[in-house]
Amino acid sequence: MHAVHKEDDFPSAMMGCFSYSDEALIESFVEGRDIAVGVVDLGDGPTALPPVEIAPLHGDYDYAARYNPGATRWTVPAAMSEPVADRVAELAVQVHKTLGLGSMSRIDMIVDDAGGIQVLEANVAPGTTETSLLPMAIEAAGLDFGETLATMVRQALARA
């Protein structure tokens, strides 16, 4: 993924894209704050976790910013008004349910300065590393990460 902020950046972005595939998806850039909302189902239905704001310290939130500790600042819970926080939580659960997702997901969104929300994607297998967002949100919700995963495993075994 390459964000193109000025016309001169377009050719190199396309070269990078075509080094991976013969096809490119070009979308309008959505300006705003990058927010991730984890959703977990621990037996009482899908519940949104506190939102995580993603702010790379330099440039865009790319692979290096994502996986190199210290390259990004994560704020959890994200600082936002209560109505916007309620809406991102509602949207995350709605997306999770609409897609028929299981025990966990992460819904990525952009929130603009006026509180408008654009859902970008649903991640059905959120990471569990030291720079992963779902563990941060689970901890911010006051849950134990290991016990949360153990509950999901027990539920999966019961369904099997």
C-alpha positions in Angstrom: 0.0 0.0 0.0 1.3 3.4 -0.9 -0.3 6.7 0.0 0.2 9.2 -2.8 0.2 12.8 -1.4 1.4 14.6 -4.5 1.3 13.8 -8.2 5.1 13.1 -8.4 4.7 10.2 -6.0 2.3 8.3 -8.2 4.8 6.6 -10.6 6.9 5.1 -7.7 3.7 4.0 -5.9 2.6 2.2 -9.0 6.0 0.5 -9.5 5.8 -0.7 -6.0 2.3 -2.0 -6.5 3.2 -3.8 -9.8 6.2 -5.5 -8.2 3.6 -7.6 -6.2 0.7 -8.0 -8.7 -0.5 -7.2 -12.2 -3.4 -5.4 -10.8 -3.8 -2.2 -8.7 -6.6 -0.9 -6.5 -6.7 2.9 -6.5 -8.8 4.6 -3.9 -9.4 8.1 -2.7 -7.3 9.0 0.3 -9.4 9.4 3.4 -8.0 12.1 5.7 -8.4 11.6 9.4 -7.3 9.6 12.5 -6.5 5.9 12.1 -8.6 4.0 14.6 -8.8 0.3 15.2 -11.6 -1.3 17.2 -11.2 -4.9 18.4 -14.3 -7.0 18.8 -14.4 -10.1 21.0 -17.2 -12.6 21.8 -16.6 -14.2 25.1 -20.0 -15.9 25.2 -22.4 -13.0 25.5 -22.2 -11.8 21.9 -19.7 -9.5 20.2 -18.5 -6.6 22.3 -16.3 -3.7 21.1 -13.1 -3.1 23.0 -11.7 0.4 23.6 -10.6 2.0 20.4 -6.9 2.3 19.6 -5.5 5.3 17.8 -2.6 4.7 15.5 -0.1 7.5 14.9 3.1 6.7 13.1 6.0 8.9 14.3 7.3 9.5 10.8 5.4 9.2 7.5 2.6 6.8 6.8 1.5 3.7 8.8 3.4 1.2 6.6 5.0 -2.2 7.2 8.0 -0.6 9.0 5.9 1.6 11.2 3.6 -1.3 12.0 6.2 -3.9 13.0 9.1 -1.9 14.4 8.6 -1.1 18.1 9.0 2.6 18.7 8.0 3.6 15.2 4.3 4.3 16.0 2.5 5.8 19.0 -0.7 3.9 20.0 -3.2 5.6 22.2 -5.8 3.3 23.9 -8.4 4.3 24.5 -8.3 6.8 21.7 -9.1 10.3 22.7 -12.4 11.1 21.2 -15.8 12.5 22.2 -18.2 10.0 23.9 -20.7 10.2 20.9 -17.9 9.4 18.4 -16.5 6.6 20.7 -20.0 5.1 21.0 -20.5 5.2 17.2 -17.1 3.6 16.4 -18.0 0.8 18.9 -21.4 0.3 17.4 -20.0 0.3 13.8 -17.4 -2.2 14.8 -19.9 -4.6 16.3 -22.3 -4.1 13.3 -19.5 -4.9 10.8 -18.5 -8.0 12.9 -22.0 -9.3 13.0 -22.8 -8.4 9.4 -19.8 -10.4 8.2 -20.6 -13.3 10.5 -17.3 -13.2 12.2 -16.3 -15.4 15.1 -14.6 -14.9 18.4 -12.6 -11.9 17.5 -11.9 -9.3 14.8 -10.4 -5.9 14.4 -12.3 -3.3 12.5 -10.1 -0.5 11.0 -11.6 3.0 10.5 -10.7 6.6 9.7 -12.4 9.3 11.9 -12.3 12.8 10.4 -12.2 16.0 12.4 -16.0 16.4 12.2 -16.5 13.0 13.7 -17.3 11.3 10.3 -16.4 7.6 10.3 -15.2 5.6 7.3 -14.8 1.8 7.8 -11.8 0.6 5.9 -11.6 -3.1 6.6 -12.3 -6.0 8.9 -9.3 -8.1 10.1 -10.5 -11.6 10.9 -7.2 -12.8 12.4 -5.8 -9.8 14.4 -2.2 -10.1 15.5 -1.0 -11.1 19.0 2.6 -9.6 19.0 4.0 -6.8 21.1 3.0 -4.3 18.4 -0.5 -5.8 17.8 -3.6 -3.7 18.5 -6.0 -6.4 19.8 -3.9 -7.2 22.9 -3.6 -3.5 23.7 -7.4 -3.1 23.5 -8.0 -6.2 25.6 -5.7 -4.9 28.3 -7.3 -1.4 28.2 -10.7 -3.1 28.7 -9.3 -4.6 32.0 -9.2 -8.1 30.6 -6.4 -10.6 30.9 -5.1 -11.4 27.4 -4.2 -15.0 28.1 -7.5 -15.7 29.8 -9.4 -14.0 26.9 -7.7 -16.3 24.4 -8.3 -19.3 26.6 -12.0 -18.5 26.8 -12.1 -18.2 23.0 -10.3 -21.6 22.6 -12.8 -23.2 25.1 -15.7 -21.8 23.1 -14.2 -23.1 19.9 -13.7 -26.6 21.3 -17.3 -26.6 22.6 -18.6 -25.8 19.1 -16.4 -28.5 17.5 
